[in-house]
Amino acid sequence: MQYLGFSKKWAHVYRNSTLHVRINTNNGLERQNEILKRNYLDGYKNCTLSEMLTVLHCKFFPMLYRKYVQLNVQSSQNYRRYSKEIPSFLKSCPRDFVLHVMKRYCSSLNEKDVTAVDEKHGIFKVKSESGNAEYLIHLNGQVPSCTCEDFTHFLLPCKHICCIFQYFSTWGWDRLDPVYTNNPLFVLDSDCFSENIEIINADIQDASIRTVKLARDWLA
């Protein structure tokens, strides 16, 4: 029980309001390890450390980088058409971010569910979809905030913040602090495009360019 004395290091309630990418065995590490061993280290079971590092440097890491570039390019609106129903601020954004926000954009909340406490300074109250609760939202800080569990957990736009974006033209994604909106989790890596402009141009001319549709998967 010695860990109880260090609760500030692990308890969720003590986490700060900054965005982090959590690294654990459930979000890709096991999969990456499996790919490395099966596809790149097969036949190197008794290899030296030097041989393994050579495989990593010459094969595995280049493969990961190509995949990273591909995912960035494929999320660009220069590569594919986005549905008109997708807000402009979500176009040319990482796929996971777009999917997360769009699931919350399509809620049953409307303008009547919002109370502007101090619209000038971005302070609102928004009812829950059930109407049994009300959440306080601040949009004017370095990181916006909502007292709902969804935002507290992900620190990404929740349905209550999305509702404000939809019905209050004075507040939208562009009004939020650039410290938040320019987080690498929300924007594509521009270096991928400077190195792959020929790939992008080739896909634009392709008649089979895919259209993004608003359905279960908004980036089909």
N, C-alpha and C positions, 0 to 999 in steps of 0.2 A: 504493500500500500504506500510505498515511498513516493510514488508518482503523484499522489494527491497534493503534495507540497509544491509541485511544479505545474499546477493546473494552468497557469498563464501561457505555458508553452504548447499546450495541446487542446485545451477546451475551446469549443467553437465560440463561446460568448466573448472571449478575449481576442479574437482575430481582428486585425485592423481593417480599415475600409479601403484596401488596395487590392488590385486584381493579381492573382497568382495562377500559374498553371500547376495543378497538382499532379505530381508524378507518383504513380503507384502501379501495382501489378495488373490492375484492371483496365488501364487506359492505354495499353499498347506495349508495355515493356516485355510481357511474356510473348506477345506476338513477334516483336522485333527479335527477341532471343531465338525464337523458333525459326524465323526466316534466316537468321545468321547461321545457325547450326546446320539446317537442312540444305540451304541453297549455296552457301559460301564456304562453310567449313567441312563439308562432306569430303572425306578423304584426307582431312588434316587432323584427325583425332589425336595423333601422337606428334603433332607438329611443335616446333619450338615457338617461343614467344615472338621472336623476330618474324617467323613465317606467318603467324596469326595477325600481327600488326600490318604486314604487307597486304594480306587479304582485306583487312579492314580499310586500309588507306586506298588501295587500288580498285576495289570492287564494291564493298558494302557502303562506304560513305558516299561515293559518287552516285550509286543507285538511289540512296535516300535523298540526295540533293536534286536529282532529276525529278523524283516524285514530288518534292517540295515545289519546284519550279512549275511543274505541270498543274498542281492543284491551284497555285496562284493564278496562272494564266487562264485556266478553265473557269475561274470565278469572276473574271473580268467581263464587263459588258461589251468589250471589244471582241470577245470570243463567242458570246451567246447573247441572245435577246432575252430580256427580262419581261415578265408580265407587267402590264400597266397597273395591276393591282398591288404591285410591290412598291413601297415608298422609295423615293429617289435616294434617300440616305443609305438604303440597304444594297444599292446596286454597286457592283465592284467591291464587295466585301467578302470576307471568308465565309465559306459555305455553312459551317456550323453556327456562326453568328447570325446569318440570315435565317436559318431554320429556327433557331431559338426565338428570335424576335417575332417572326411571322406567326408562330404558334400562339403568341400572346397578343398579337395585333388583331386577331380574329376573335375577340371576345364579345360578349353581349353588353358590355358597358357602353354608355353613351354620355352625351353632354350633361344630362340631368343628374348623373351620378357623381358629378364633379362640383366641388365647392372651392372657389378661388379665395383662399385666406388672404394672400398678398400676391396678386398676379404679377406685379412689377418685379418682385424679388423671387418669383418662382416657387411660391409656397401654396400647396393645394391639399385638399382632402378628397379622397375618392372612395366610394363605397365598394364593398365586395360584390361579386356577381349575385350572391345570395341575398345581399342587403342586410346581413346580420352583423357586419363589421365595417369599420371605416379606417382608412390608412392615411397617414400623413406623409406628404411628399415634399422634398426640398430639391430644387433643380439648380440652385445658384452656387453650389459649392464646387470644389475641384472634382469631387465625385458626387453625382446625384444620389438621393437616398429615398427609399420608401420603407415604411415600417412593416410591409408584408413579408412573409416567410420566404417567398420566392426570390425577392431582391436581396434579402439578407444572406441567402445561401449562395446565389450566383453573382451578385453585383452587376447584373445585366438588366436591360430594360424589361420591366414586368408589365403585365396587362394594365396596371393602373397608370404607369408612366406613359405607355403607348396610347392610352385613352386621352391623356392630356395632349400628346403630339397630334392626335387626330382632330380634336375639337377646339384647341386653343392655338391659333396661328402665331401668337406672340411667343410661344414656346415650342421648340422642336429640337431635333438632334443638333442642328447647327448652332443653337443657343447655348448648348452645354459647354463646359470648360474643355478646351483642346487637350488639357492634360488627360482627360478621360476619353474623349472621342478619338484621339490619335494613338490610343493604346495599340500595340502590335496585334492584340487579339481581335481588333475591329477593322484593321486596314490591311490591304494587300502589300506585299513586299515589292516596292518599285524597282528594286534591282533585278527582279525576275523578268521584268518587261524590257529593260534596256538591253538585256542579253538575249532576249527571245522575240524581238520585234518581227522577225521573219516568220516565226511560228504563228504569231497572232494574225499577221496579214494573210497568211495562207488560209487560216480558218475562216476569216471574214469572207473570202472569195468562195468558200465552199458552199455550194447550194444546199447541202444537207445540214447546215448550221442548226443546232438544237434550240428550241424555244423553251424558256422557263415558264412553267404553268403553276398556277395557284391551286394545289391539290394536296394530297398527303405529303408529297415530297415537292417542295417548291423549286427545287433545282434538279429536275429529272434529267 
